[in-house]
Amino acid sequence: MTDLGGHQTGQFDGAMRLLESSADAIKIALLDGVIYIKGKNKIHLTMTDKYKKRNIMSALFLKEFLRSL
């Protein structure tokens, strides 16, 4: 994600639906870009509040996460 807005919000919402799915798997949302910039935008607030205990991370941390399993 390079900017906040309509299409990016749709992508974020799709990733969150995956995290909420009933799939019997370890669910991970790999998100990169402006969503990690602290602010009062909807995506950042949702990620750091509602989904703060979910596996949401930058792709840069995926290898470390997988090794921790």
N, C-alpha and C positions, 0 to 999 in steps of 0.2 A: 504494500500500500504506500503510495507516494503522496497522497493528499486525502483529506477527509471530504466526504460528500456522498452522493447517491449511490454510485456503483461500488465504492469502497464499503459503504454501510451494508450493502447487499452481500458483499463477500464476507464481511464480519458476521453478519447474521447467519449465513450459511455455515460458517465454521462453528458457531455456537449451537446450531441445531445438531451438528454432528456430535458435539460434546454431550448434548442432552439425549441422544439416541439411546435406545435400549440394547444396542449391540453388545454382545459379550466379548469385550475387548478393552485393552487399555487405549483410551481415546486421547489424542493429542491434537491440538490446534497449533500449527506452525504459522505464526504471523510475524511479519517484519514491516518496518516502516514507521510512519508518523504516529501510530497508535501508542507507542511507548513514550511519547513526549507528554509530560504531565500537563494537564489542563482540565478544563471543565467541559470538554466535548463528550458527547454521549458514548462514543466507543471506548475512550480511555476510562471513563467512570464505570461503565458496565464491566469492563475487563478487570478492574481493580476492586470492584465491590461484589457484584453478583457472582462472578466467575473466578474470584481470587483463589479458590482452592482447587481449581481445575488445572489440567496440564496444558497451559498456554505458554508458548515460548517462541523465541526467535530460532530460526533454523541453525543459528550458530551454536545453540546449546543442545541440539538433538543428540549428537554423539555422546556427550556427557550423560544425558538423561538415559539413553539406552544402556550405557555401561552400568548405571546405577540399579538397573532392574535385576 
